[in-house]
C-alpha cells in the first residue's frame, strides 16, 4: 500500500509537471533568465562617434552608455561586439552572436521584416550633405546630376530606393560598406563626391570638424531610432528593454546622455569654426608645450586647457578686457596675486596660473562626478565660485540635482532674475554667460581632440574610392 501511495504521489507530480509544460510550451529558461544566469549581456554595435568608440577614459559613446545602463539594470556585465559594417550588425544578430543591436538603427519597413525593434528613444532626419560654394541641392533631381555616395545596407540606401521607385526614376547613387560616415564627409569636403546622406545627430556631432559642409535638404521627416532584436518566440529580453525605456530613471538618463553628447553642439557656427581652425593652425603650436606641461602638473587634458585659453583670449598673450583682466588665460589682478603670477602677460605664467586656479575650483566641488565636475569648475572660472553655488542652490530648490551640470546649466540664467537672485548669497550675475562659456569650451575641446586623431595625409584617394563603391543605376 505504501509503495502504491508513493507511486501515486510521483504520478501526480509528473502529471502536474506535464500540465505546466503544456501551458508554457517549453522547459527551457527564457532568454532573459539565461542572460541573468550567465551574468553577461552581449550587444553588437558600430564604431562611430554616435554609437561606440574608445578614448583616454575607456569605452564611451551614446549607444554604449545606454546599453551599459540596461546591463546594470539587469544586474549583468556588458560585452560589446563591434561590427565592421551594417550588414555585419544584422548578421551578428541573426546568428545569435549578440542579443541586441545597439547601433543607432533607424526603424524601416524593410528592416522590420528581419528584426524586431524596441521602443524608439530618439528621432533623427536624413540629411543630404554638400560642400559650401558648390551650389545647394534642393531636390532629388539635382542629386541625379551629381555623384552621391551612401553607406550600403543603411536606412539612407533603403530610402533612396524608395524615392527612386516612387518619385525620381532618374536618381542614381553609389554604395559602400567600407566607408563610415566620417569617411563619406571627407570625400564630400575634398570634392571627390558631390553629396552624401547622414543622420542629423551624426552631422550635428561632426559639423564643426567639417565647417565647409552644410545641409542641402532632408529626405524625409524625423524617423525613430531604436534597438534591434532577432525575431523569436521568446520575447523576454525585448519586453525587458521596453520596460527599461518606460522607466522614469531611464528618461532622466536619456536626457543626461543627450546633454553630454549633443547639448553643446550649437555653440560653434560656420564662421566660428573656420576662425578657430585657422587660429589652431597658426598659433597653437607655440603654446602647446606650455599647455601640456600645465596639464600634466594639474591633471587635465592639455586640449581642454588650450580650449579655455582660446575662449579667454584667442591665444593672445597680451589680451586685455575692459575690466582689466589680462593675459592668455585672462587672470584678474587679485587672482594672479593669490596664485603667485607676477607677470600676467607671460604666457607660461598665465597658462600655469589659470590651470592651477581651475584645478582649485574643481577640487572644491566635492561630490560632483566627472565630466560635470569639470564643466562646473569652468563655469566658476567664468562667473565665480559663489555664483555657481547660488545656481546649485536654485537647482536643488527647483527639484533638480545640484551635482548635475544639466540642471545647474538651467539654473544659472535665473541669476539674472530678481525673484531668484534676491534669495541668493551673492546676488545678481549674468548667468547666461557661463553657460555659453562652458558650451564653447566643450566644442573647442572636441575639435582639438578630433584634429589630434586625424592622419596627416588623406586616407582615401580616387583609385581607392572606385574600388570600394558599387553603383545603383537609375530606373529605366
Rosetta blueprint (number, residue, H / E / L):
1 X L
2 X H
3 X H
4 X H
5 X H
6 X H
7 X H
8 X H
9 X H
10 X H
11 X H
12 X H
13 X H
14 X H
15 X H
16 X H
17 X H
18 X H
19 X H
20 X H
21 X H
22 X H
23 X H
24 X H
25 X L
26 X L
27 X L
28 X L
29 X L
30 X L
31 X H
32 X H
33 X H
34 X H
35 X H
36 X H
37 X H
38 X H
39 X L
40 X E
41 X E
42 X E
43 X E
44 X E
45 X E
46 X E
47 X E
48 X E
49 X L
50 X L
51 X L
52 X E
53 X E
54 X E
55 X E
56 X L
57 X L
58 X E
59 X E
60 X E
61 X L
62 X H
63 X H
64 X H
65 X H
66 X H
67 X H
68 X H
69 X H
70 X H
71 X H
72 X H
73 X H
74 X H
75 X L
76 X L
77 X E
78 X E
79 X E
80 X E
81 X E
82 X E
83 X E
84 X L
85 X L
86 X H
87 X H
88 X H
89 X H
90 X H
91 X H
92 X H
93 X H
94 X H
95 X L
96 X L
97 X L
98 X L
99 X L
100 X E
101 X E
102 X E
103 X E
104 X E
105 X E
106 X E
107 X L
108 X L
109 X H
110 X H
111 X H
112 X H
113 X L
114 X L
115 X E
116 X E
117 X E
118 X L
119 X L
120 X L
121 X L
122 X E
123 X E
124 X E
125 X L
126 X E
127 X E
128 X E
129 X E
130 X E
131 X E
132 X L
133 X L
134 X L
135 X L
136 X L
137 X L
138 X L
139 X L
140 X H
141 X H
142 X H
143 X H
144 X H
145 X L
146 X L
147 X L
148 X E
149 X E
150 X E
151 X E
152 X L
153 X L
154 X L
155 X H
156 X H
157 X H
158 X H
159 X H
160 X H
161 X H
162 X H
163 X H
164 X H
165 X H
166 X H
167 X L
168 X L
169 X L
170 X L
171 X L
172 X L
173 X E
174 X E
175 X E
176 X E
177 X L
178 X L
179 X L
180 X L
181 X H
182 X H
183 X H
184 X H
185 X H
186 X H
187 X H
188 X H
189 X H
190 X H
191 X L
192 X L
193 X L
194 X L
195 X E
196 X E
197 X E
198 X E
199 X E
200 X H
201 X H
202 X H
203 X H
204 X H
205 X H
206 X H
207 X H
208 X H
209 X H
210 X L
211 X L
212 X L
213 X E
214 X E
215 X E
216 X E
217 X E
218 X E
219 X L
220 X L
221 X L
222 X L
223 X E
224 X E
225 X E
226 X E
227 X E
228 X E
229 X E
230 X E
231 X L
232 X L
233 X L
234 X L
235 X L
236 X H
237 X H
238 X H
239 X H
240 X H
241 X H
242 X H
243 X H
244 X H
245 X H
246 X H
247 X L
248 X H
249 X H
250 X H
251 X H
252 X H
253 X H
254 X H
255 X H
256 X H
257 X H
258 X H
259 X H
260 X H
261 X H
262 X H
263 X L
264 X L
265 X H
266 X H
267 X H
268 X L
269 X L
270 X H
271 X H
272 X H
273 X H
274 X H
275 X H
276 X H
277 X H
278 X H
279 X H
280 X H
281 X H
282 X H
283 X L
284 X H
285 X H
286 X H
287 X H
288 X H
289 X H
290 X H
291 X H
292 X H
293 X H
294 X H
295 X H
296 X H
297 X H
298 X H
299 X L
300 X L
301 X L
302 X H
303 X H
304 X H
305 X H
306 X H
307 X H
308 X H
309 X H
310 X H
311 X H
312 X H
313 X H
314 X L
315 X L
316 X L
317 X L
318 X L
319 X L
320 X E
321 X L
322 X L
323 X L
324 X L
325 X L
326 X E
327 X L
328 X L
329 X L
330 X L
331 X E
332 X L
333 X H
334 X H
335 X H
336 X H
337 X H
338 X H
339 X H
340 X L
341 X L
342 X L
343 X L
344 X L
345 X L
346 X L
347 X H
348 X H
349 X H
350 X H
351 X H
352 X H
353 X H
354 X H
355 X H
356 X H
357 X H
358 X H
359 X H
360 X H
361 X H
362 X H
363 X H
364 X H
365 X L
366 X L
367 X L
368 X L
369 X L
370 X L
371 X L
372 X H
373 X H
374 X H
375 X H
376 X H
377 X H
378 X H
379 X H
380 X H
381 X H
382 X H
383 X H
384 X L
385 X H
386 X H
387 X H
388 X H
389 X H
390 X H
391 X H
392 X H
393 X H
394 X H
395 X H
396 X H
397 X H
398 X L
399 X L
400 X L
401 X L
402 X L
403 X L
404 X L
405 X H
406 X H
407 X H
408 X H
409 X H
410 X H
411 X H
412 X H
413 X H
414 X H
415 X H
416 X H
417 X L
418 X H
419 X H
420 X H
421 X H
422 X L
423 X L
424 X L
425 X L
426 X L
427 X L
428 X L
429 X L
430 X L
431 X H
432 X H
433 X H
434 X H
435 X H
436 X H
437 X H
438 X H
439 X H
440 X H
441 X H
442 X H
443 X H
444 X H
445 X H
446 X H
447 X H
448 X H
449 X H
450 X H
451 X H
452 X H
453 X H
454 X L
455 X L
456 X L
457 X L
458 X L
459 X L
460 X L
461 X L
462 X H
463 X H
464 X H
465 X H
466 X H
467 X H
468 X H
469 X L
470 X E
471 X E
472 X E
473 X L
474 X L
475 X L
476 X L
